[in-house]
């Protein structure tokens, strides 16, 4: 599911406030940025009005799932390469043969992929209210 609607909560207001301050958002909305006090007063009035529907989009669920899939694949790749390196290393040592460094490059590539994936997960998590991290 790419997008899910949920009720707006007061805990969302900080993120909403920051979004409406972005110059691109203000230009697209053709509505001037509100100062903090006016913004919160407006939203608190909206939240208190039971006659209106207030929803927000939870949109990162599928992105997080895709990132976790990539992370799992990267971990599997690292484990496979590492197991192969251990096997080759043990065999080489018993035969007195020196190893080529290309296997080390493969491990480094896999570790870099893991680091990138973790950074993307952290960036996504930082942009969500804490209660949405597991939805």
C-alpha positions in Angstrom: 0.0 0.0 0.0 1.6 3.2 -1.1 -0.5 5.8 0.6 -2.7 5.5 3.7 -5.0 8.2 5.1 -5.2 8.7 8.9 -6.6 11.3 11.2 -4.5 14.4 11.8 -3.2 14.5 15.3 -1.8 17.5 17.2 1.6 15.8 17.1 1.6 16.3 13.3 1.5 20.1 13.6 5.2 20.6 13.9 5.9 18.7 10.7 3.0 20.5 9.0 4.4 23.9 10.1 7.8 23.1 8.7 6.3 21.9 5.4 4.3 25.2 5.0 7.5 27.2 5.5 9.3 25.6 2.5 9.5 28.2 -0.3 8.5 25.6 -3.0 5.4 24.6 -0.9 4.4 28.3 -0.4 4.8 29.0 -4.1 2.8 25.9 -5.2 0.0 26.7 -2.7 -0.2 30.3 -3.7 -0.7 31.1 0.0 1.7 33.0 2.2 3.5 31.2 5.0 2.0 31.7 8.4 4.0 32.5 11.5 4.0 29.8 14.2 1.3 31.3 16.4 -1.1 31.9 13.5 -0.4 28.5 12.1 -1.0 26.6 15.4 -4.1 28.7 16.1 -5.6 27.9 12.7 -4.9 24.1 13.0 -6.2 23.9 16.6 -9.4 25.5 15.4 -9.6 22.9 12.6 -8.8 20.0 15.0 -11.5 21.2 17.4 -14.1 21.3 14.6 -15.8 17.9 14.6 -17.8 18.8 11.5 -14.8 18.7 9.2 -12.6 15.8 8.1 -8.9 16.2 8.7 -6.7 13.5 7.2 -3.0 13.2 6.4 -1.2 10.7 4.2 1.1 8.1 5.6 3.2 7.7 2.5 6.5 6.1 3.5 5.2 2.6 4.2 6.0 1.1 0.8 9.4 3.0 0.7 10.4 1.5 4.0 9.3 -2.0 2.9 11.4 -1.6 -0.3 14.4 -0.4 1.7 14.1 -3.3 4.1 14.0 -5.7 1.1 17.1 -4.1 -0.2 18.7 -4.3 3.2 17.9 -8.0 3.5 19.3 -8.7 0.0 22.5 -6.7 0.9 22.9 -8.6 4.2 22.4 -11.9 2.3 25.0 -10.9 -0.3 27.5 -9.9 2.4 27.0 -13.2 4.2 27.4 -15.2 1.0 30.6 -13.3 0.0 32.0 -13.5 3.5 31.4 -17.3 3.7 33.1 -17.7 0.3 36.0 -15.6 1.5 36.4 -17.7 4.6 36.3 -20.9 2.6 38.8 -19.6 0.0 41.1 -18.2 2.8 41.1 -21.5 4.7 41.8 -23.4 1.5 44.6 -21.0 0.4 46.3 -21.2 3.8 46.4 -24.9 3.8 47.8 -24.9 0.3 50.2 -22.0 1.0 48.7 -19.8 -1.8 48.3 -16.0 -1.6 44.9 -14.5 -2.3 43.7 -12.0 -4.9 42.2 -8.8 -3.4 39.1 -8.7 -5.7 37.1 -10.6 -3.1 37.9 -7.8 -0.6 36.5 -5.3 -3.1 33.2 -7.3 -3.3 32.9 -7.2 0.5 33.6 -3.5 0.5 30.9 -2.9 -2.2 28.4 -4.9 -0.2 29.2 -3.0 3.0 28.8 0.3 1.1 25.4 -0.8 -0.1 24.5 -1.6 3.5 25.7 1.8 4.7 23.6 3.6 2.0 20.5 1.6 2.8 20.8 2.3 6.5 21.3 6.0 5.8 18.2 6.0 3.6 16.2 4.2 6.4 17.5 6.8 9.0 16.5 9.7 6.7 13.0 8.3 6.2 12.6 7.6 9.9 13.8 11.2 10.8 11.0 12.6 8.6 8.2 10.7 10.3 6.6 11.4 13.6 7.8 8.6 16.0 4.3 7.0 16.2 4.3 6.4 12.5 7.6 4.4 12.3 5.8 1.1 12.6 2.6 1.7 10.6 
